[in-house]
């Protein structure tokens, strides 16, 4: 079977809720990263076989197949199809997997895997809650209740995971501080310069303001442990706060995936090779712990030990997730999220999968490392795992 290669990857800098990306319609935001990736690589838009785009809240401005709508708003010809994927927080990581599978099978040669989420303009949970208010019911009110009577909640899951592994609030807060400090240091060292697509800031009417958005807006450059410790608990007696959880974020990202035939046709040199990809389901109530078992299984299937992986990108949905992952995998903390994670950089839901892969492949190149592993927890208790080899 043919192999899958990553030629290049790009992302927007993260925008805070109501921040510097709030004036961007998500279709335009997604189209911009597609165009940016084409411009960077010099790929003929007509050479693209398909666009596969992750997006979680597929309602309002993100409804009616945002993947296709982004194609139609971009410089890609209308002959290029597009589709939208919802595997919750792993949506665009799954888009990457589907893109790789397509080129490995030979069905396609050149595919854009992407993701987008405007959490400002289409808020989290809005698709379910607005439908419920309109009398269209609730997704859990079915035979699902007989097996899982409680409402699924990532916040409760985070508390359960922290309790299971014995993490104190102090440990979670210290991890959050390290995320901000690593992200601030990476920004100061221009570590993100190769991956961030500069965007002009737009006002509420969508008009350019003349300012440019080039720095992740969620980073607290002056973060202190005292400040993080002072943030209110999400539930009484718990350990989770907004400060040790990922930030609400607007953003988009895209990865160019090809096979050997595609490489030759484009005359391109790849950044990385897809070495392994898999996905696993787990407990939908705890929800956030599946990356642990999924990563163990992925390494076993890849015939690798954790020591052979040079860098890890484990999504910081909540601090207990990467901490539990490190503990269970007996992994090296120095290799984890070396440029910071979602606690500092933000978690734009459907964009986070290709966002993390963008950061990972560029970090591998920057650090002269060989293998990288990416994983993230996903609503419903799932987790994708991707292992890439830098070329």
N, C-alpha and C positions, 0 to 999 in steps of 0.2 A: 504493500500500500504506500502511496505517496506520503511525503511528510508535509507538515504545515509550518510556515515561517511567518514571523512578525517582521515586516519591513520598517514600520515606524509607528509611533503612537503619540497622541497629543491630547491635552486636556485644557479646559479653562482653569484659571485660578478660582478657587471656591468663593462664592458670594454668600454673605450672611443673610438671614431672613430679613427682607425689606432693605437689603443692602445694594451693592454696586451692580448686581446682575438682575435686580428686581424689575427693571424696565425692559428686559428682554423677553419677548414671547418665546416659550420653550421650543416651538418649531424652528424659529429663527436661530436660537441658541444651538440647537442640534445641527442645523444646516451649516452654521458657521464652522463647527469643528470638522464636519465632512469636507467642506471647502478648504479649510486650513490644512488638513492632512493631504489632500490632493495637491495643493500648492507646494507643500514641503517636499513631497516625493516626486513631483513632476509627472504623476500618472495621468494618462489620458482618461478623462471621466467616462468615456464610452467603453473603456476596458473593464470597468467594474461590473461584476456579474450580479451582485446582490448587496443589499444593506440590511443588517440584522441589528435591531436597536432595543436595548433594555429601557423600560420605563415602568414604574410601579403604580403611580396614581394616574391611570389612563382614563381621565375624565376632564371635562372642561377644555382648556387649551391643549391638553395632552390626549384628547380622545380621538377616536376614528383613525387609528393606525398612525401614530406619530412617526413611526419609522418611514412610512411612505410619504407622509406630508413633509418630512425633513428633506427627502430626496427632491420633491417637487419645489421646495424653497431653496435648493442648493444649485450649484452649477452642473450637477449630474444631469444627463439627458433623461427624459421621461421614460425611456426604454429600460432604465435601471429600476428593478422592483425594490420594495422595502417592506419589512415586517417588524412587528413589535413583540417583545418578549416580556413576560412577567413571571420571574421566579423570585419575587420580592427583592430583598437587598442584593441577591445574587443575579439579578436580571441581565446585566451586561456582561458579567462573567460567563453566564450561560450563552449569551449572544456570541461571545468569543469562542466558546466550545462548539456551538453550532457552525460558526464560520470555519473553524478548523476542520470539523468533520466534513463539511461541504467540499473543501479543497483537497482533503486527504482522499476522499472518495473519487475525485475527478469530475464530479458533477459541476463544480465551479473551479475557476483558477484564481480569481481575484475577488475578495469579499471584504467589505467594511463592517467590522463589529463595533458597535457604538452604544452609548447610553446617555440619557438626559433626564433631569428632574429639576423642575422649578418648584421648590417647596414653599416659596413665597406665594406663587400664583395659583398653585394647585396643592393645598395643604395636605399633610399626612392624614390619612384615614378619611379624607373628604369623600372619596368615591363610595365608600360603604355607608358613611353616616348620612350623607345627603340623600342617598337612595332610600335609606331606612326612614328618614323624615318624610320622604315623598310617598310613603306607603308601599314601597317595593320590597319590604322585608329585610332580613339580616342574614348574612351568609352562613352563620353557625346554627340557625334555627331549622335544623333538619335532623336526619338520623345520626349525624355527627355527634349530637348531644348525648346520645346513649353511650358512646364510648368516652367522650370528653365533655362532661357537663359544665365545666367552668369556661369562662371567656378566655380566649388566648390573649396573653399580655406579655409583651417583651419586657416591660418594666418589672413585672412579677418574676418573670424568668430570670432576669438579671440578679434580683435579690436571691432567688433560689440557687443560682450558680455560685454566687459569692458565699452563701451559707454552706453549701456542699463542700467547697474547697477551703473554708475557714479564712476567707479574706476579710480583713478589718477595713473600716472606712479609711483609716490612715494609710493602708497599703494602696487602696484605690486612688486616693488623692495624690499620693506620691507618684504613682504611675501617670496620672493626668498631667502633673507638673513636668515630668520628663518628656511627655509627648509635645507639650508647648515649647520646651527648651530645645528639643531636637528640631522641630519645625522652624523655630526662629533661627537656629544656627544654620540650617540648610538654606533658608532664604538669604541670610547674610552672606553665605558662601556661593550664592547663585546656583545652588544644586538643582533648582527647579527650572532654570532658564531654558534648558533644551526641551522641556516637556510642556511648558505653558504657552498657550496661544493668547497673545494680547488681544483684548476686546475693548472697544470704545464703550464707555458707560453711557447708558440711555436714561432719559428721564421717564416720568410716569406715562407720558404720551408716546414713548418709544423713540424720541428724537435724540440724536447724539448730543452729548454735553461738552465734548472736547477733551474730557478726561479719559485715561486709559486704565483698565483693570488688569494688573499683572501680578499681584501679590495675594495669596490666600488671605481672605478677610477675617477668618476666624482665629488666626494665631494671636495669642496674647503675648506680645513681646516683653511685657513687664510682669508676666505671671509670677505669682508668689504662692507658696504653700499656704500661707495665712489666708489669702484671698480665696483659694480653692476650698479650704476647710470651712470657710464661712458661708458657703452656699447652702441653701435650705434643702433638707432631705425630701425626696419625692414621696416617701411614706414614713410615718412615725415608726421609729424603732428599726428602720432600715439602714442601708449603707450607700445607696445610690442617690446621686444628685445630678443636676444638669452639668456640673463641672467635671464629673468623672464619667460622663457619657458623651457620645458623639454629638456634634453640633448639627442643627438643622442647616441645610446648605442648598444653594442653587448651583448647578454646574452641568457640563457636558464633556464627553471624552470619546475618542475614537481610535481604533487600532486597524492597521492595514494587514490583512492576512492573505497569504498566497501559497501555492504549491510550487514545485520546481519549474513547472511549465510557465506559471505566472511570473516567477523570478526572471526567467529567460526572456519572456515577452516584454517585461518592463525594463529589463536591463538593470535590475535593482540588486542591492546587497542587503541581506537581512540583518536585523539586530539580534534576533533570537529564533530558536526552534522550539516548537511545542513538544515537550518531552513526555508529559502525562497530563491527562484530564479525566476527572471523574466527579460524580455527584452522589450524595447519600442522604437518605431521610432518617430522622430520629424522633425524639419525643417532642410533640408540638406544644406541650405545656411548658417545660423548661426552655425549649425552643432554641436556646443560644449555645448549647454544648455540642452540637453535631460536628462542628469543625474538628473537634478532638479525635473522634473515631474516624471521621472522613480522612483526616490527614494521616493517621496511622495506616489505614487501608491503602491510601494512595501511595505511600512510601513502600509498602509491601508489594503492591502491584508493579511499581516502578523498579523494584529490586534495589532500593536505596535505603540508606540509613540517614537519620536526621543530621548527623555530622557531615554528610556530603553536601548538604544544602548550605549555600553561602549567605543568602539573604532571605528573610521571610517578610511577607506583607500579610498580616492578620488583621482584619478590619476591627477597629476599636469602636464597635457599636456601643459597648459598655466596657469599662476597665476590667471587670472579671473575665471577659472572654479571652483576650490575649494572655492574661495572667494564668488562667486555667490551662490554656493551650501550651504555654511554656512549661508549666508544671507537669502536665500529662506526657508531653512529648520529650521531656528532659532536654529541652532546646536551650540554646545559648541566647540569653537576653541581649547580648551585644549585636546580634544579627537581626533583631526584630524591629521592624518599622524604623529603620535607621534615620529617616528624614521626618520622623513624626507620623502621627496617624490621625484618624477621624476625630479624636477628641480635640485636636488643634486645627486640623485642616478641613473638617466638615465631612458629612456623609450624605451626599446627594442621591440617596436611594438607588434609582435605576441607573445612574451613571457610575456608581462606586466601583463596580466590577472592572470596567475598562479603565477607570481612573487609577485604581490600584495597580493594574497591569502596566499602565503607562509609567507610573512611578517606579515600578519594579524593574522594567527593562532598562530604563535610563539609569537607575541606581547601579545595576549590574555593570553597565558600561563604565560609569563614573568610578566605581570601586575596583574595576578589573576583576570582577568575580565571575563565576561560571554558572552555577545553578541557583535559581530562585523559586520559591514556593509562595503561592497566593491562596488564601482561603478566607471565607467569611460566613458568619451565621446568617440565616435567612428565615423569614416568617414561615410558620408551619413546621419548623424543626428540620430544615435542610441545610446542606452545605456543599458548595462546589470547591474543588481543589484543582489547581493548575500548577504544574512544574514546567519551567522553561529553562533552556540552556542558551546562554549568551554565545553568539558566534563572532 
